[in-house]
């Protein structure tokens, strides 16, 4: 089952920002700037989180996943 997530990020380095943006856009159905909506299964969410956290500098960058209303349809 897929759930709708809002994935938000704030990345300090332009190089890391491009990599994070590319990674999230592969899953995104829409969004703008640093906020993207993504329909993800549990395993896709885990995979995306793992990929993103591998790109981040934890002392400078932030990525947040917010699960949105489950009543929305893909």
mmCIF file of the N, C-alpha and C atoms, coordinates in Angstrom:
data_MODEL
# 
_entry.id   MODEL 
# 
loop_
_atom_site.group_PDB 
_atom_site.id 
_atom_site.type_symbol 
_atom_site.label_atom_id 
_atom_site.label_alt_id 
_atom_site.label_comp_id 
_atom_site.label_asym_id 
_atom_site.label_entity_id 
_atom_site.label_seq_id 
_atom_site.pdbx_PDB_ins_code 
_atom_site.Cartn_x 
_atom_site.Cartn_y 
_atom_site.Cartn_z 
_atom_site.occupancy 
_atom_site.B_iso_or_equiv 
_atom_site.pdbx_formal_charge 
_atom_site.auth_seq_id 
_atom_site.auth_comp_id 
_atom_site.auth_asym_id 
_atom_site.auth_atom_id 
_atom_site.pdbx_PDB_model_num 
ATOM 1   N N  . UNK A 1 1  ? 0.831  -1.179 0.000  1.00 0.00 ? 1  UNK A N  1 
ATOM 2   C CA . UNK A 1 1  ? 0.000  0.000  0.000  1.00 0.00 ? 1  UNK A CA 1 
ATOM 3   C C  . UNK A 1 1  ? 0.881  1.250  0.000  1.00 0.00 ? 1  UNK A C  1 
ATOM 4   N N  . UNK A 1 2  ? 0.529  2.196  -0.825 1.00 0.00 ? 2  UNK A N  1 
ATOM 5   C CA . UNK A 1 2  ? 1.277  3.444  -0.908 1.00 0.00 ? 2  UNK A CA 1 
ATOM 6   C C  . UNK A 1 2  ? 0.643  4.506  -0.010 1.00 0.00 ? 2  UNK A C  1 
ATOM 7   N N  . UNK A 1 3  ? 1.499  5.309  0.575  1.00 0.00 ? 3  UNK A N  1 
ATOM 8   C CA . UNK A 1 3  ? 1.059  6.437  1.395  1.00 0.00 ? 3  UNK A CA 1 
ATOM 9   C C  . UNK A 1 3  ? 1.645  7.706  0.807  1.00 0.00 ? 3  UNK A C  1 
ATOM 10  N N  . UNK A 1 4  ? 0.934  8.803  1.008  1.00 0.00 ? 4  UNK A N  1 
ATOM 11  C CA . UNK A 1 4  ? 1.398  10.092 0.505  1.00 0.00 ? 4  UNK A CA 1 
ATOM 12  C C  . UNK A 1 4  ? 2.265  10.761 1.559  1.00 0.00 ? 4  UNK A C  1 
ATOM 13  N N  . UNK A 1 5  ? 3.466  11.162 1.146  1.00 0.00 ? 5  UNK A N  1 
ATOM 14  C CA . UNK A 1 5  ? 4.403  11.848 2.024  1.00 0.00 ? 5  UNK A CA 1 
ATOM 15  C C  . UNK A 1 5  ? 4.762  13.191 1.433  1.00 0.00 ? 5  UNK A C  1 
ATOM 16  N N  . UNK A 1 6  ? 4.992  14.145 2.304  1.00 0.00 ? 6  UNK A N  1 
ATOM 17  C CA . UNK A 1 6  ? 5.589  15.403 1.922  1.00 0.00 ? 6  UNK A CA 1 
ATOM 18  C C  . UNK A 1 6  ? 7.046  15.312 2.360  1.00 0.00 ? 6  UNK A C  1 
ATOM 19  N N  . UNK A 1 7  ? 7.951  15.414 1.398  1.00 0.00 ? 7  UNK A N  1 
ATOM 20  C CA . UNK A 1 7  ? 9.382  15.324 1.690  1.00 0.00 ? 7  UNK A CA 1 
ATOM 21  C C  . UNK A 1 7  ? 9.953  16.731 1.555  1.00 0.00 ? 7  UNK A C  1 
ATOM 22  N N  . UNK A 1 8  ? 10.541 17.219 2.639  1.00 0.00 ? 8  UNK A N  1 
ATOM 23  C CA . UNK A 1 8  ? 11.067 18.583 2.693  1.00 0.00 ? 8  UNK A CA 1 
ATOM 24  C C  . UNK A 1 8  ? 12.550 18.523 3.014  1.00 0.00 ? 8  UNK A C  1 
ATOM 25  N N  . UNK A 1 9  ? 13.301 19.431 2.418  1.00 0.00 ? 9  UNK A N  1 
ATOM 26  C CA . UNK A 1 9  ? 14.735 19.415 2.697  1.00 0.00 ? 9  UNK A CA 1 
ATOM 27  C C  . UNK A 1 9  ? 15.320 20.815 2.700  1.00 0.00 ? 9  UNK A C  1 
ATOM 28  N N  . UNK A 1 10 ? 16.399 20.961 3.453  1.00 0.00 ? 10 UNK A N  1 
ATOM 29  C CA . UNK A 1 10 ? 17.186 22.185 3.514  1.00 0.00 ? 10 UNK A CA 1 
ATOM 30  C C  . UNK A 1 10 ? 18.642 21.738 3.491  1.00 0.00 ? 10 UNK A C  1 
ATOM 31  N N  . UNK A 1 11 ? 19.317 21.984 2.376  1.00 0.00 ? 11 UNK A N  1 
ATOM 32  C CA . UNK A 1 11 ? 20.671 21.496 2.158  1.00 0.00 ? 11 UNK A CA 1 
ATOM 33  C C  . UNK A 1 11 ? 21.609 22.693 2.013  1.00 0.00 ? 11 UNK A C  1 
ATOM 34  N N  . UNK A 1 12 ? 22.709 22.695 2.755  1.00 0.00 ? 12 UNK A N  1 
ATOM 35  C CA . UNK A 1 12 ? 23.622 23.841 2.786  1.00 0.00 ? 12 UNK A CA 1 
ATOM 36  C C  . UNK A 1 12 ? 24.533 23.937 1.567  1.00 0.00 ? 12 UNK A C  1 
ATOM 37  N N  . UNK A 1 13 ? 24.968 22.830 1.028  1.00 0.00 ? 13 UNK A N  1 
ATOM 38  C CA . UNK A 1 13 ? 25.925 22.819 -0.081 1.00 0.00 ? 13 UNK A CA 1 
ATOM 39  C C  . UNK A 1 13 ? 25.207 22.698 -1.427 1.00 0.00 ? 13 UNK A C  1 
ATOM 40  N N  . UNK A 1 14 ? 25.528 23.551 -2.391 1.00 0.00 ? 14 UNK A N  1 
ATOM 41  C CA . UNK A 1 14 ? 24.899 23.442 -3.726 1.00 0.00 ? 14 UNK A CA 1 
ATOM 42  C C  . UNK A 1 14 ? 25.123 22.076 -4.384 1.00 0.00 ? 14 UNK A C  1 
ATOM 43  N N  . UNK A 1 15 ? 26.281 21.493 -4.190 1.00 0.00 ? 15 UNK A N  1 
ATOM 44  C CA . UNK A 1 15 ? 26.573 20.185 -4.780 1.00 0.00 ? 15 UNK A CA 1 
ATOM 45  C C  . UNK A 1 15 ? 25.675 19.100 -4.165 1.00 0.00 ? 15 UNK A C  1 
ATOM 46  N N  . UNK A 1 16 ? 25.563 19.091 -2.842 1.00 0.00 ? 16 UNK A N  1 
ATOM 47  C CA . UNK A 1 16 ? 24.689 18.121 -2.162 1.00 0.00 ? 16 UNK A CA 1 
ATOM 48  C C  . UNK A 1 16 ? 23.236 18.402 -2.501 1.00 0.00 ? 16 UNK A C  1 
ATOM 49  N N  . UNK A 1 17 ? 22.872 19.679 -2.631 1.00 0.00 ? 17 UNK A N  1 
ATOM 50  C CA . UNK A 1 17 ? 21.496 20.050 -2.971 1.00 0.00 ? 17 UNK A CA 1 
ATOM 51  C C  . UNK A 1 17 ? 21.083 19.435 -4.306 1.00 0.00 ? 17 UNK A C  1 
ATOM 52  N N  . UNK A 1 18 ? 21.944 19.514 -5.312 1.00 0.00 ? 18 UNK A N  1 
ATOM 53  C CA . UNK A 1 18 ? 21.622 18.923 -6.622 1.00 0.00 ? 18 UNK A CA 1 
ATOM 54  C C  . UNK A 1 18 ? 21.433 17.416 -6.511 1.00 0.00 ? 18 UNK A C  1 
ATOM 55  N N  . UNK A 1 19 ? 22.275 16.752 -5.735 1.00 0.00 ? 19 UNK A N  1 
ATOM 56  C CA . UNK A 1 19 ? 22.172 15.301 -5.581 1.00 0.00 ? 19 UNK A CA 1 
ATOM 57  C C  . UNK A 1 19 ? 20.885 14.912 -4.850 1.00 0.00 ? 19 UNK A C  1 
ATOM 58  N N  . UNK A 1 20 ? 20.562 15.629 -3.785 1.00 0.00 ? 20 UNK A N  1 
ATOM 59  C CA . UNK A 1 20 ? 19.340 15.350 -3.022 1.00 0.00 ? 20 UNK A CA 1 
ATOM 60  C C  . UNK A 1 20 ? 18.117 15.625 -3.889 1.00 0.00 ? 20 UNK A C  1 
ATOM 61  N N  . UNK A 1 21 ? 18.121 16.725 -4.604 1.00 0.00 ? 21 UNK A N  1 
ATOM 62  C CA . UNK A 1 21 ? 16.994 17.073 -5.480 1.00 0.00 ? 21 UNK A CA 1 
ATOM 63  C C  . UNK A 1 21 ? 16.767 15.982 -6.525 1.00 0.00 ? 21 UNK A C  1 
ATOM 64  N N  . UNK A 1 22 ? 17.824 15.516 -7.157 1.00 0.00 ? 22 UNK A N  1 
ATOM 65  C CA . UNK A 1 22 ? 17.724 14.455 -8.167 1.00 0.00 ? 22 UNK A CA 1 
ATOM 66  C C  . UNK A 1 22 ? 17.156 13.168 -7.550 1.00 0.00 ? 22 UNK A C  1 
ATOM 67  N N  . UNK A 1 23 ? 17.615 12.841 -6.360 1.00 0.00 ? 23 UNK A N  1 
ATOM 68  C CA . UNK A 1 23 ? 17.168 11.618 -5.677 1.00 0.00 ? 23 UNK A CA 1 
ATOM 69  C C  . UNK A 1 23 ? 15.668 11.685 -5.377 1.00 0.00 ? 23 UNK A C  1 
ATOM 70  N N  . UNK A 1 24 ? 15.205 12.799 -4.845 1.00 0.00 ? 24 UNK A N  1 
ATOM 71  C CA . UNK A 1 24 ? 13.789 12.937 -4.487 1.00 0.00 ? 24 UNK A CA 1 
ATOM 72  C C  . UNK A 1 24 ? 12.910 13.022 -5.733 1.00 0.00 ? 24 UNK A C  1 
ATOM 73  N N  . UNK A 1 25 ? 13.360 13.726 -6.766 1.00 0.00 ? 25 UNK A N  1 
ATOM 74  C CA . UNK A 1 25 ? 12.562 13.871 -7.987 1.00 0.00 ? 25 UNK A CA 1 
ATOM 75  C C  . UNK A 1 25 ? 12.247 12.522 -8.630 1.00 0.00 ? 25 UNK A C  1 
ATOM 76  N N  . UNK A 1 26 ? 13.072 11.516 -8.398 1.00 0.00 ? 26 UNK A N  1 
ATOM 77  C CA . UNK A 1 26 ? 12.813 10.188 -8.948 1.00 0.00 ? 26 UNK A CA 1 
ATOM 78  C C  . UNK A 1 26 ? 11.520 9.594  -8.374 1.00 0.00 ? 26 UNK A C  1 
ATOM 79  N N  . UNK A 1 27 ? 11.098 10.044 -7.191 1.00 0.00 ? 27 UNK A N  1 
ATOM 80  C CA . UNK A 1 27 ? 9.898  9.525  -6.532 1.00 0.00 ? 27 UNK A CA 1 
ATOM 81  C C  . UNK A 1 27 ? 8.742  10.522 -6.534 1.00 0.00 ? 27 UNK A C  1 
ATOM 82  N N  . UNK A 1 28 ? 9.007  11.771 -6.837 1.00 0.00 ? 28 UNK A N  1 
ATOM 83  C CA . UNK A 1 28 ? 8.028  12.845 -6.658 1.00 0.00 ? 28 UNK A CA 1 
ATOM 84  C C  . UNK A 1 28 ? 6.928  12.816 -7.712 1.00 0.00 ? 28 UNK A C  1 
ATOM 85  N N  . UNK A 1 29 ? 5.727  13.187 -7.275 1.00 0.00 ? 29 UNK A N  1 
ATOM 86  C CA . UNK A 1 29 ? 4.613  13.355 -8.201 1.00 0.00 ? 29 UNK A CA 1 
ATOM 87  C C  . UNK A 1 29 ? 4.321  14.829 -8.412 1.00 0.00 ? 29 UNK A C  1 
ATOM 88  N N  . UNK A 1 30 ? 4.871  15.665 -7.579 1.00 0.00 ? 30 UNK A N  1 
ATOM 89  C CA . UNK A 1 30 ? 4.675  17.098 -7.691 1.00 0.00 ? 30 UNK A CA 1 
ATOM 90  C C  . UNK A 1 30 ? 5.358  17.812 -6.553 1.00 0.00 ? 30 UNK A C  1 
ATOM 91  N N  . UNK A 1 31 ? 5.466  19.107 -6.693 1.00 0.00 ? 31 UNK A N  1 
ATOM 92  C CA . UNK A 1 31 ? 6.079  19.889 -5.635 1.00 0.00 ? 31 UNK A CA 1 
ATOM 93  C C  . UNK A 1 31 ? 6.754  21.110 -6.203 1.00 0.00 ? 31 UNK A C  1 
ATOM 94  N N  . UNK A 1 32 ? 7.487  21.782 -5.337 1.00 0.00 ? 32 UNK A N  1 
ATOM 95  C CA . UNK A 1 32 ? 8.215  22.961 -5.763 1.00 0.00 ? 32 UNK A CA 1 
ATOM 96  C C  . UNK A 1 32 ? 9.363  23.212 -4.811 1.00 0.00 ? 32 UNK A C  1 
ATOM 97  N N  . UNK A 1 33 ? 10.421 23.770 -5.356 1.00 0.00 ? 33 UNK A N  1 
ATOM 98  C CA . UNK A 1 33 ? 11.640 24.108 -4.615 1.00 0.00 ? 33 UNK A CA 1 
ATOM 99  C C  . UNK A 1 33 ? 12.089 22.950 -3.731 1.00 0.00 ? 33 UNK A C  1 
ATOM 100 N N  . UNK A 1 34 ? 11.875 23.007 -2.436 1.00 0.00 ? 34 UNK A N  1 
ATOM 101 C CA . UNK A 1 34 ? 12.383 21.964 -1.552 1.00 0.00 ? 34 UNK A CA 1 
ATOM 102 C C  . UNK A 1 34 ? 11.274 21.185 -0.840 1.00 0.00 ? 34 UNK A C  1 
ATOM 103 N N  . UNK A 1 35 ? 10.071 21.168 -1.430 1.00 0.00 ? 35 UNK A N  1 
ATOM 104 C CA . UNK A 1 35 ? 8.939  20.424 -0.888 1.00 0.00 ? 35 UNK A CA 1 
ATOM 105 C C  . UNK A 1 35 ? 8.338  19.575 -2.009 1.00 0.00 ? 35 UNK A C  1 
ATOM 106 N N  . UNK A 1 36 ? 8.308  18.257 -1.813 1.00 0.00 ? 36 UNK A N  1 
ATOM 107 C CA . UNK A 1 36 ? 7.790  17.373 -2.851 1.00 0.00 ? 36 UNK A CA 1 
ATOM 108 C C  . UNK A 1 36 ? 6.821  16.358 -2.271 1.00 0.00 ? 36 UNK A C  1 
ATOM 109 N N  . UNK A 1 37 ? 5.758  16.080 -3.013 1.00 0.00 ? 37 UNK A N  1 
ATOM 110 C CA . UNK A 1 37 ? 4.814  15.029 -2.652 1.00 0.00 ? 37 UNK A CA 1 
ATOM 111 C C  . UNK A 1 37 ? 5.268  13.732 -3.303 1.00 0.00 ? 37 UNK A C  1 
ATOM 112 N N  . UNK A 1 38 ? 5.268  12.657 -2.527 1.00 0.00 ? 38 UNK A N  1 
ATOM 113 C CA . UNK A 1 38 ? 5.703  11.360 -3.034 1.00 0.00 ? 38 UNK A CA 1 
ATOM 114 C C  . UNK A 1 38 ? 4.757  10.280 -2.517 1.00 0.00 ? 38 UNK A C  1 
ATOM 115 N N  . UNK A 1 39 ? 4.233  9.453  -3.422 1.00 0.00 ? 39 UNK A N  1 
ATOM 116 C CA . UNK A 1 39 ? 3.468  8.259  -3.031 1.00 0.00 ? 39 UNK A CA 1 
ATOM 117 C C  . UNK A 1 39 ? 4.486  7.140  -2.878 1.00 0.00 ? 39 UNK A C  1 
ATOM 118 N N  . UNK A 1 40 ? 4.646  6.623  -1.655 1.00 0.00 ? 40 UNK A N  1 
ATOM 119 C CA . UNK A 1 40 ? 5.683  5.637  -1.377 1.00 0.00 ? 40 UNK A CA 1 
ATOM 120 C C  . UNK A 1 40 ? 5.131  4.436  -0.627 1.00 0.00 ? 40 UNK A C  1 
ATOM 121 N N  . UNK A 1 41 ? 5.642  3.265  -0.958 1.00 0.00 ? 41 UNK A N  1 
ATOM 122 C CA . UNK A 1 41 ? 5.404  2.086  -0.127 1.00 0.00 ? 41 UNK A CA 1 
ATOM 123 C C  . UNK A 1 41 ? 6.369  2.186  1.045  1.00 0.00 ? 41 UNK A C  1 
ATOM 124 N N  . UNK A 1 42 ? 6.202  1.336  2.021  1.00 0.00 ? 42 UNK A N  1 
ATOM 125 C CA . UNK A 1 42 ? 7.102  1.348  3.176  1.00 0.00 ? 42 UNK A CA 1 
ATOM 126 C C  . UNK A 1 42 ? 8.547  1.072  2.747  1.00 0.00 ? 42 UNK A C  1 
ATOM 127 N N  . UNK A 1 43 ? 8.729  0.126  1.833  1.00 0.00 ? 43 UNK A N  1 
ATOM 128 C CA . UNK A 1 43 ? 10.090 -0.191 1.396  1.00 0.00 ? 43 UNK A CA 1 
ATOM 129 C C  . UNK A 1 43 ? 10.688 0.930  0.544  1.00 0.00 ? 43 UNK A C  1 
ATOM 130 N N  . UNK A 1 44 ? 9.870  1.606  -0.262 1.00 0.00 ? 44 UNK A N  1 
ATOM 131 C CA . UNK A 1 44 ? 10.361 2.752  -1.039 1.00 0.00 ? 44 UNK A CA 1 
ATOM 132 C C  . UNK A 1 44 ? 10.776 3.892  -0.115 1.00 0.00 ? 44 UNK A C  1 
ATOM 133 N N  . UNK A 1 45 ? 9.979  4.123  0.922  1.00 0.00 ? 45 UNK A N  1 
ATOM 134 C CA . UNK A 1 45 ? 10.317 5.182  1.890  1.00 0.00 ? 45 UNK A CA 1 
ATOM 135 C C  . UNK A 1 45 ? 11.637 4.876  2.580  1.00 0.00 ? 45 UNK A C  1 
ATOM 136 N N  . UNK A 1 46 ? 11.809 3.642  3.001  1.00 0.00 ? 46 UNK A N  1 
ATOM 137 C CA . UNK A 1 46 ? 13.062 3.252  3.653  1.00 0.00 ? 46 UNK A CA 1 
ATOM 138 C C  . UNK A 1 46 ? 14.247 3.401  2.701  1.00 0.00 ? 46 UNK A C  1 
ATOM 139 N N  . UNK A 1 47 ? 14.064 2.999  1.465  1.00 0.00 ? 47 UNK A N  1 
ATOM 140 C CA . UNK A 1 47 ? 15.125 3.104  0.469  1.00 0.00 ? 47 UNK A CA 1 
ATOM 141 C C  . UNK A 1 47 ? 15.479 4.567  0.196  1.00 0.00 ? 47 UNK A C  1 
ATOM 142 N N  . UNK A 1 48 ? 14.462 5.406  0.050  1.00 0.00 ? 48 UNK A N  1 
ATOM 143 C CA . UNK A 1 48 ? 14.695 6.823  -0.194 1.00 0.00 ? 48 UNK A CA 1 
ATOM 144 C C  . UNK A 1 48 ? 15.394 7.462  1.001  1.00 0.00 ? 48 UNK A C  1 
ATOM 145 N N  . UNK A 1 49 ? 14.948 7.144  2.208  1.00 0.00 ? 49 UNK A N  1 
ATOM 146 C CA . UNK A 1 49 ? 15.592 7.696  3.400  1.00 0.00 ? 49 UNK A CA 1 
ATOM 147 C C  . UNK A 1 49 ? 17.056 7.261  3.472  1.00 0.00 ? 49 UNK A C  1 
ATOM 148 N N  . UNK A 1 50 ? 17.318 6.009  3.205  1.00 0.00 ? 50 UNK A N  1 
ATOM 149 C CA . UNK A 1 50 ? 18.697 5.507  3.246  1.00 0.00 ? 50 UNK A CA 1 
ATOM 150 C C  . UNK A 1 50 ? 19.558 6.236  2.216  1.00 0.00 ? 50 UNK A C  1 
ATOM 151 N N  . UNK A 1 51 ? 19.040 6.384  0.996  1.00 0.00 ? 51 UNK A N  1 
ATOM 152 C CA . UNK A 1 51 ? 19.786 7.082  -0.062 1.00 0.00 ? 51 UNK A CA 1 
ATOM 153 C C  . UNK A 1 51 ? 20.048 8.537  0.323  1.00 0.00 ? 51 UNK A C  1 
ATOM 154 N N  . UNK A 1 52 ? 19.021 9.206  0.851  1.00 0.00 ? 52 UNK A N  1 
ATOM 155 C CA . UNK A 1 52 ? 19.178 10.611 1.213  1.00 0.00 ? 52 UNK A CA 1 
ATOM 156 C C  . UNK A 1 52 ? 20.154 10.802 2.353  1.00 0.00 ? 52 UNK A C  1 
ATOM 157 N N  . UNK A 1 53 ? 20.041 9.977  3.390  1.00 0.00 ? 53 UNK A N  1 
ATOM 158 C CA . UNK A 1 53 ? 20.924 10.148 4.535  1.00 0.00 ? 53 UNK A CA 1 
ATOM 159 C C  . UNK A 1 53 ? 22.374 9.865  4.175  1.00 0.00 ? 53 UNK A C  1 
ATOM 160 N N  . UNK A 1 54 ? 22.598 9.091  3.118  1.00 0.00 ? 54 UNK A N  1 
ATOM 161 C CA . UNK A 1 54 ? 23.954 8.870  2.625  1.00 0.00 ? 54 UNK A CA 1 
ATOM 162 C C  . UNK A 1 54 ? 24.527 10.091 1.927  1.00 0.00 ? 54 UNK A C  1 
ATOM 163 N N  . UNK A 1 55 ? 23.659 11.002 1.491  1.00 0.00 ? 55 UNK A N  1 
ATOM 164 C CA . UNK A 1 55 ? 24.095 12.209 0.786  1.00 0.00 ? 55 UNK A CA 1 
ATOM 165 C C  . UNK A 1 55 ? 24.274 13.412 1.712  1.00 0.00 ? 55 UNK A C  1 
ATOM 166 N N  . UNK A 1 56 ? 23.707 13.361 2.899  1.00 0.00 ? 56 UNK A N  1 
ATOM 167 C CA . UNK A 1 56 ? 23.657 14.524 3.783  1.00 0.00 ? 56 UNK A CA 1 
ATOM 168 C C  . UNK A 1 56 ? 24.896 14.696 4.643  1.00 0.00 ? 56 UNK A C  1 
ATOM 169 N N  . UNK A 1 57 ? 25.129 15.945 5.005  1.00 0.00 ? 57 UNK A N  1 
ATOM 170 C CA . UNK A 1 57 ? 26.048 16.280 6.084  1.00 0.00 ? 57 UNK A CA 1 
ATOM 171 C C  . UNK A 1 57 ? 25.128 16.550 7.272  1.00 0.00 ? 57 UNK A C  1 
ATOM 172 N N  . UNK A 1 58 ? 25.090 15.657 8.231  1.00 0.00 ? 58 UNK A N  1 
ATOM 173 C CA . UNK A 1 58 ? 24.100 15.726 9.305  1.00 0.00 ? 58 UNK A CA 1 
ATOM 174 C C  . UNK A 1 58 ? 24.196 16.986 10.156 1.00 0.00 ? 58 UNK A C  1 
ATOM 175 N N  . UNK A 1 59 ? 25.353 17.634 10.188 1.00 0.00 ? 59 UNK A N  1 
ATOM 176 C CA . UNK A 1 59 ? 25.478 18.849 10.997 1.00 0.00 ? 59 UNK A CA 1 
ATOM 177 C C  . UNK A 1 59 ? 24.976 20.093 10.257 1.00 0.00 ? 59 UNK A C  1 
ATOM 178 N N  . UNK A 1 60 ? 24.799 20.009 8.932  1.00 0.00 ? 60 UNK A N  1 
ATOM 179 C CA . UNK A 1 60 ? 24.387 21.177 8.147  1.00 0.00 ? 60 UNK A CA 1 
ATOM 180 C C  . UNK A 1 60 ? 23.048 21.016 7.432  1.00 0.00 ? 60 UNK A C  1 
ATOM 181 N N  . UNK A 1 61 ? 22.649 19.795 7.117  1.00 0.00 ? 61 UNK A N  1 
ATOM 182 C CA . UNK A 1 61 ? 21.491 19.542 6.260  1.00 0.00 ? 61 UNK A CA 1 
ATOM 183 C C  . UNK A 1 61 ? 20.337 18.916 7.036  1.00 0.00 ? 61 UNK A C  1 
ATOM 184 N N  . UNK A 1 62 ? 19.131 19.107 6.494  1.00 0.00 ? 62 UNK A N  1 
ATOM 185 C CA . UNK A 1 62 ? 17.925 18.516 7.095  1.00 0.00 ? 62 UNK A CA 1 
ATOM 186 C C  . UNK A 1 62 ? 17.028 17.944 6.004  1.00 0.00 ? 62 UNK A C  1 
ATOM 187 N N  . UNK A 1 63 ? 16.428 16.784 6.280  1.00 0.00 ? 63 UNK A N  1 
ATOM 188 C CA . UNK A 1 63 ? 15.398 16.190 5.433  1.00 0.00 ? 63 UNK A CA 1 
ATOM 189 C C  . UNK A 1 63 ? 14.305 15.681 6.357  1.00 0.00 ? 63 UNK A C  1 
ATOM 190 N N  . UNK A 1 64 ? 13.057 15.988 6.015  1.00 0.00 ? 64 UNK A N  1 
ATOM 191 C CA . UNK A 1 64 ? 11.920 15.556 6.833  1.00 0.00 ? 64 UNK A CA 1 
ATOM 192 C C  . UNK A 1 64 ? 10.886 14.878 5.951  1.00 0.00 ? 64 UNK A C  1 
ATOM 193 N N  . UNK A 1 65 ? 10.286 13.827 6.475  1.00 0.00 ? 65 UNK A N  1 
ATOM 194 C CA . UNK A 1 65 ? 9.186  13.114 5.820  1.00 0.00 ? 65 UNK A CA 1 
ATOM 195 C C  . UNK A 1 65 ? 7.946  13.302 6.676  1.00 0.00 ? 65 UNK A C  1 
ATOM 196 N N  . UNK A 1 66 ? 6.874  13.805 6.061  1.00 0.00 ? 66 UNK A N  1 
ATOM 197 C CA . UNK A 1 66 ? 5.603  13.972 6.752  1.00 0.00 ? 66 UNK A CA 1 
ATOM 198 C C  . UNK A 1 66 ? 4.562  13.141 6.022  1.00 0.00 ? 66 UNK A C  1 
ATOM 199 N N  . UNK A 1 67 ? 3.931  12.216 6.746  1.00 0.00 ? 67 UNK A N  1 
ATOM 200 C CA . UNK A 1 67 ? 2.880  11.418 6.124  1.00 0.00 ? 67 UNK A CA 1 
ATOM 201 C C  . UNK A 1 67 ? 1.612  12.251 6.103  1.00 0.00 ? 67 UNK A C  1 
ATOM 202 N N  . UNK A 1 68 ? 1.013  12.363 4.911  1.00 0.00 ? 68 UNK A N  1 
ATOM 203 C CA . UNK A 1 68 ? -0.191 13.156 4.729  1.00 0.00 ? 68 UNK A CA 1 
ATOM 204 C C  . UNK A 1 68 ? -1.436 12.299 4.870  1.00 0.00 ? 68 UNK A C  1 
ATOM 205 N N  . UNK A 1 69 ? -2.575 12.902 4.738  1.00 0.00 ? 69 UNK A N  1 
ATOM 206 C CA . UNK A 1 69 ? -3.878 12.261 4.931  1.00 0.00 ? 69 UNK A CA 1 
ATOM 207 C C  . UNK A 1 69 ? -3.991 10.964 4.139  1.00 0.00 ? 69 UNK A C  1 
ATOM 208 N N  . UNK A 1 70 ? -4.187 9.841  4.813  1.00 0.00 ? 70 UNK A N  1 
ATOM 209 C CA . UNK A 1 70 ? -4.263 8.549  4.123  1.00 0.00 ? 70 UNK A CA 1 
ATOM 210 C C  . UNK A 1 70 ? -5.529 8.373  3.287  1.00 0.00 ? 70 UNK A C  1 
ATOM 211 N N  . UNK A 1 71 ? -6.490 9.261  3.441  1.00 0.00 ? 71 UNK A N  1 
ATOM 212 C CA . UNK A 1 71 ? -7.724 9.156  2.649  1.00 0.00 ? 71 UNK A CA 1 
ATOM 213 C C  . UNK A 1 71 ? -7.550 9.628  1.223  1.00 0.00 ? 71 UNK A C  1 
ATOM 214 N N  . UNK A 1 72 ? -6.436 10.287 0.929  1.00 0.00 ? 72 UNK A N  1 
ATOM 215 C CA . UNK A 1 72 ? -6.182 10.748 -0.439 1.00 0.00 ? 72 UNK A CA 1 
ATOM 216 C C  . UNK A 1 72 ? -5.820 9.567  -1.309 1.00 0.00 ? 72 UNK A C  1 
ATOM 217 N N  . UNK A 1 73 ? -6.233 9.590  -2.545 1.00 0.00 ? 73 UNK A N  1 
ATOM 218 C CA . UNK A 1 73 ? -5.973 8.505  -3.484 1.00 0.00 ? 73 UNK A CA 1 
ATOM 219 C C  . UNK A 1 73 ? -4.792 8.860  -4.391 1.00 0.00 ? 73 UNK A C  1 
ATOM 220 N N  . UNK A 1 74 ? -3.991 7.864  -4.803 1.00 0.00 ? 74 UNK A N  1 
ATOM 221 C CA . UNK A 1 74 ? -2.875 8.147  -5.713 1.00 0.00 ? 74 UNK A CA 1 
ATOM 222 C C  . UNK A 1 74 ? -3.355 8.526  -7.099 1.00 0.00 ? 74 UNK A C  1 
# 
